[in-house]
Every structure is written in structure tokens, then in C-alpha cells.
Amino acid sequence: MQSTINWHAYYRLTRLDKPVGIWLLLWPTLWGLLIAGAGYPDLWVATVFVLGTILMRSAGCALNDIADRHWDGAVARTQRRPLATGEISVKEAYAVAVALSLMAFVLVCTLGMQVVLWSVPALFLAVSYPYTKRFFAIPQAYLGIAFGFGIPMAFVALQGAVPATAWWLLLANVSWSVAYDTAYAMVDREDDLKIGIRSSAITFGHREVFAIMLCLIVMLAMVAWVAIQLRLGWPFWLGWVAATLQLFRQNGLIRTRQRAQCFKAFLENIWIGAALTAGIAGAYWLG
């Protein structure tokens, strides 16, 4: 008997067909793991965080679609999402989100009670983020905290404490998230204005390009400050320069304010994260 389960709809619900979100969540987590583990984090801890990142990002996408199901149909970019089209019910989407969250929680439980306790606010951030678009002027900042919370958790798992370094990295990720998600929000700005959704692209108005570039500069400055404090060697600075050069590319794309170009700018942020991650890893492995 042929299965009636629409696996492709679930695949799209969890955004596994669009892995850019996984990478943007994974890069800062890897910063935390590499620095907390002095370049060689415990293999199981690293595995838990990588798998947990994939699981919680997927769960977060399902929760986001539940929260936005009444609006997604009115936005050109999201009108074909499974909940908006009725391919998946709200009940089914909740089941997916809960199942994925439980799987992530089981993995976290293998790392000890201290990490488990830190996973509680991480879960709260993931669940509550979709609703911040109703009343926060810059919900992208909240997203940055949610996306970067793996940083302090990594330090707790590997060092049993959260030093100042972890908070600097988290702040850097908040600034980075505001930058790339503002470019993302520029794609939906006209539709969001019609339906009353808040975003940084709307809040910044015609200064959004300046705001994005400023946030990227602040992020790179914070990461550089961490590297100076840790005395990371030349491989880090090679990666940092590569990431910095991406600013010119970003500016060239978003200054057009065209939807396709802004979306491309958002996608290309994975290379900024990749360059910084490679630089941090190289500083420990080669420096």
C-alpha cells in the first residue's frame, strides 16, 4: 500500500531544501566549540551541537510557519509554504516541531545537567522568536540571540562556565544576524507593510543599506577583538580579511534594493561565516 504521507511537504516545512539557515546557525556554534575547545573540542560534544543545530533549526522553521500561517499566503516569497497551501495541518506541524525538539533534547541530556539547564532558555528563544515580528521593531536582533545561543552553551559543555569571550561572540552574532536578516527582510518589505509585520528593513527605512554595512563592520570588529584577546595567529587574520572583503560584495548587492539581489546578499553571508570559522580553526591547527 502506497504511503499517503507527503514527505516533500515535510521536507519543505523544515526547510531542509534551503540549508542556508543551518549554516548561519552552525557557524557561530562552531566558533564557540573551536574556541572553548582550544581548536579540538570533544568529538561527542561537537557531534551533539551539530546535530542539535540541524534539529532545532528544522523545528524552528515549523514553529515559524505555524505562527505565520495566516500571513504567509499574502507574501510572494512564502505563499507556497506547506501550511499556507494546506498541504500540512497545524496539528501535523506541531507534531514535527515537538518530535524534532525532543530529539535535540535527548542529545543535550548526554552532556550533563548544566547544559540541559542552558537548553531551556535556548528553547524559549526558538519558540518565541516568530511572535516577535508582531511587536519588536527589530526582531532580527532577537533572532541573533536565538541563533547565537549555541555559543555560551558550547562553553558550558566544554569549560563548565561562560567567560566574557562567549558573550562578545554572542553580541557579534546578534550584529551579524541583524545585517543578513535585514537583507532578507528587504525582499518582503512591501508585503510586510501591507500585512503589518515588523522588520528591521521597515524600521531602518531608506537607511537600511547603511545599517546593514554598519552591523557587519561591528560584527567583524567584535570578532577581531576576541581574536586579539586570545592571541589568535595569522590564519585567523587571513580568514578575517576574506570575510571583510565580502562587505564590498554585500554593499554592491543590497544597494540596488532589488528583491533578487537582496536575497542573494542574504545567501552569500554563509561565506562570511565560513571564512571566519576557517580562520579560527586555522589559528589553532596551524598558528
KEVEXVEX-421683 format. One line per field, with one value per residue (C-alpha): residue number from 1; x, y, z; residue in one letter. Coordinates in steps of 0.5 Angstrom, whole numbers, always signed. Example, Ala and Ser with C-alpha at 12.3 -4.5 7.8 and 13.67 -1.06 7.14 Angstrom:
<rs>
i	c(1,2) .
x	c(+25,+27) .
y	c(-9,-2) .
z	c(+16,+14) .
aa	c(A,S) .
</rs>
This chain:
<rs>
i	c(1,2,3,4,5,6,7,8,9,10,11,12,13,14,15,16,17,18,19,20,21,22,23,24,25,26,27,28,29,30,31,32,33,34,35,36,37,38,39,40,41,42,43,44,45,46,47,48,49,50,51,52,53,54,55,56,57,58,59,60,61,62,63,64,65,66,67,68,69,70,71,72,73,74,75,76,77,78,79,80,81,82,83,84,85,86,87,88,89,90,91,92,93,94,95,96,97,98,99,100,101,102,103,104,105,106,107,108,109,110,111,112,113,114,115,116,117,118,119,120,121,122,123,124,125,126,127,128,129,130,131,132,133,134,135,136,137,138,139,140,141,142,143,144,145,146,147,148,149,150,151,152,153,154,155,156,157,158,159,160,161,162,163,164,165,166,167,168,169,170,171,172,173,174,175,176,177,178,179,180,181,182,183,184,185,186,187,188,189,190,191,192,193,194,195,196,197,198,199,200,201,202,203,204,205,206,207,208,209,210,211,212,213,214,215,216,217,218,219,220,221,222,223,224,225,226,227,228,229,230,231,232,233,234,235,236,237,238,239,240,241,242,243,244,245,246,247,248,249,250,251,252,253,254,255,256,257,258,259,260,261,262,263,264,265,266,267,268,269,270,271,272,273,274,275,276,277,278,279,280,281,282,283,284,285,286,287) .
x	c(+0,+3,+4,+0,+5,+7,+14,+16,+12,+15,+22,+20,+16,+23,+27,+32,+31,+34,+40,+43,+39,+43,+50,+48,+46,+52,+58,+57,+56,+63,+66,+64,+66,+73,+75,+72,+76,+82,+81,+80,+73,+71,+68,+62,+60,+61,+57,+51,+52,+52,+46,+42,+43,+40,+34,+33,+33,+28,+24,+24,+22,+16,+14,+15,+11,+5,+6,+6,+1,-5,+0,+5,-1,+0,+7,+10,+16,+12,+6,+7,+9,+6,+2,+0,-3,-6,-1,+0,-4,-3,-3,+2,+7,+6,+8,+14,+17,+16,+19,+25,+26,+25,+31,+35,+34,+35,+42,+43,+42,+48,+52,+50,+45,+49,+48,+41,+39,+42,+38,+32,+33,+35,+28,+25,+28,+27,+19,+18,+22,+17,+12,+17,+15,+9,+11,+19,+22,+28,+26,+33,+36,+32,+34,+41,+41,+37,+42,+48,+46,+50,+56,+55,+52,+59,+63,+59,+59,+67,+69,+63,+63,+61,+67,+67,+69,+63,+59,+63,+62,+54,+54,+58,+53,+47,+50,+51,+44,+41,+45,+44,+37,+35,+38,+33,+27,+28,+26,+19,+19,+13,+9,+10,+8,+1,+0,+3,+9,+15,+22,+29,+28,+22,+25,+31,+27,+32,+38,+38,+44,+48,+45,+47,+54,+55,+52,+57,+63,+61,+61,+68,+71,+68,+71,+77,+77,+76,+82,+87,+85,+86,+92,+90,+95,+96,+91,+85,+87,+87,+80,+78,+81,+77,+71,+72,+73,+65,+63,+64,+60,+55,+54,+54,+48,+44,+45,+40,+35,+32,+29,+33,+40,+38,+36,+43,+46,+43,+45,+52,+53,+55,+62,+63,+61,+66,+72,+71,+71,+76,+81,+79,+80,+87,+89,+89,+91,+97,+98) .
y	c(+0,+7,+12,+18,+22,+28,+27,+33,+38,+36,+37,+44,+45,+44,+48,+42,+44,+51,+49,+57,+57,+51,+54,+61,+58,+53,+58,+62,+55,+53,+59,+57,+50,+51,+57,+53,+47,+51,+48,+41,+40,+34,+30,+28,+35,+37,+32,+34,+41,+40,+35,+40,+45,+42,+39,+46,+50,+45,+45,+53,+53,+49,+54,+60,+57,+56,+63,+66,+61,+67,+72,+67,+67,+74,+74,+73,+69,+65,+64,+56,+54,+48,+51,+57,+52,+47,+41,+40,+42,+46,+39,+36,+42,+42,+34,+35,+41,+37,+31,+35,+39,+32,+29,+35,+35,+27,+29,+35,+30,+27,+33,+34,+38,+44,+44,+42,+48,+52,+49,+52,+59,+57,+53,+59,+64,+59,+58,+66,+69,+68,+72,+78,+80,+83,+88,+88,+94,+90,+82,+81,+82,+77,+72,+74,+72,+65,+64,+65,+62,+55,+60,+60,+53,+51,+54,+51,+44,+44,+49,+49,+57,+62,+67,+74,+71,+68,+74,+78,+73,+73,+80,+79,+74,+79,+84,+80,+77,+84,+85,+79,+78,+86,+84,+78,+83,+87,+82,+82,+89,+91,+85,+86,+93,+91,+86,+89,+85,+89,+88,+92,+93,+97,+100,+103,+105,+108,+108,+100,+99,+104,+100,+93,+95,+98,+92,+88,+92,+92,+84,+84,+89,+85,+78,+81,+84,+77,+74,+80,+78,+70,+72,+68,+68,+69,+64,+68,+74,+71,+69,+75,+79,+74,+76,+83,+83,+81,+87,+90,+85,+86,+93,+92,+87,+91,+98,+96,+94,+89,+83,+78,+82,+83,+75,+74,+78,+74,+68,+70,+71,+64,+66,+71,+65,+60,+65,+67,+59,+57,+63,+61,+53,+55,+59,+53,+48,+52,+58) .
z	c(+0,-2,+4,+4,+8,+4,+5,+1,+4,+11,+8,+6,+12,+16,+10,+9,+2,+4,+8,+9,+15,+18,+16,+19,+26,+25,+24,+31,+34,+31,+34,+41,+40,+37,+42,+48,+46,+44,+37,+39,+42,+45,+39,+42,+44,+37,+34,+39,+38,+30,+30,+35,+31,+25,+29,+32,+26,+23,+29,+29,+22,+23,+29,+25,+20,+25,+27,+20,+17,+17,+13,+9,+4,+3,+2,-5,-2,+3,-1,-3,+4,+6,+12,+7,+2,+7,+5,+12,+18,+24,+28,+24,+24,+32,+32,+27,+32,+38,+35,+33,+39,+44,+39,+41,+48,+48,+45,+50,+56,+55,+56,+63,+68,+67,+59,+60,+64,+59,+54,+57,+55,+48,+47,+50,+45,+39,+41,+42,+36,+31,+35,+36,+29,+32,+36,+36,+32,+30,+31,+28,+34,+38,+32,+33,+41,+39,+33,+38,+44,+42,+44,+51,+51,+48,+53,+59,+55,+55,+60,+65,+65,+61,+60,+57,+51,+50,+51,+46,+41,+42,+41,+35,+32,+34,+30,+24,+25,+24,+18,+14,+16,+14,+7,+8,+10,+4,+0,+4,+6,+1,+3,+11,+10,+8,+13,+19,+20,+24,+21,+21,+14,+15,+22,+18,+12,+7,+11,+11,+7,+12,+18,+14,+13,+20,+23,+19,+21,+28,+28,+25,+30,+36,+33,+32,+39,+41,+37,+40,+47,+45,+41,+35,+30,+22,+20,+23,+20,+14,+15,+18,+12,+7,+11,+11,+3,+3,+5,-2,-5,+0,-1,-8,-8,-3,-6,-12,-7,-12,-9,-12,-11,-3,-3,-6,-1,+5,+2,+1,+8,+9,+6,+11,+17,+13,+13,+20,+22,+18,+21,+28,+26,+23,+28,+33,+28,+24,+28) .
aa	c(M,Q,S,T,I,N,W,H,A,Y,Y,R,L,T,R,L,D,K,P,V,G,I,W,L,L,L,W,P,T,L,W,G,L,L,I,A,G,A,G,Y,P,D,L,W,V,A,T,V,F,V,L,G,T,I,L,M,R,S,A,G,C,A,L,N,D,I,A,D,R,H,W,D,G,A,V,A,R,T,Q,R,R,P,L,A,T,G,E,I,S,V,K,E,A,Y,A,V,A,V,A,L,S,L,M,A,F,V,L,V,C,T,L,G,M,Q,V,V,L,W,S,V,P,A,L,F,L,A,V,S,Y,P,Y,T,K,R,F,F,A,I,P,Q,A,Y,L,G,I,A,F,G,F,G,I,P,M,A,F,V,A,L,Q,G,A,V,P,A,T,A,W,W,L,L,L,A,N,V,S,W,S,V,A,Y,D,T,A,Y,A,M,V,D,R,E,D,D,L,K,I,G,I,R,S,S,A,I,T,F,G,H,R,E,V,F,A,I,M,L,C,L,I,V,M,L,A,M,V,A,W,V,A,I,Q,L,R,L,G,W,P,F,W,L,G,W,V,A,A,T,L,Q,L,F,R,Q,N,G,L,I,R,T,R,Q,R,A,Q,C,F,K,A,F,L,E,N,I,W,I,G,A,A,L,T,A,G,I,A,G,A,Y,W,L,G) .
</rs>
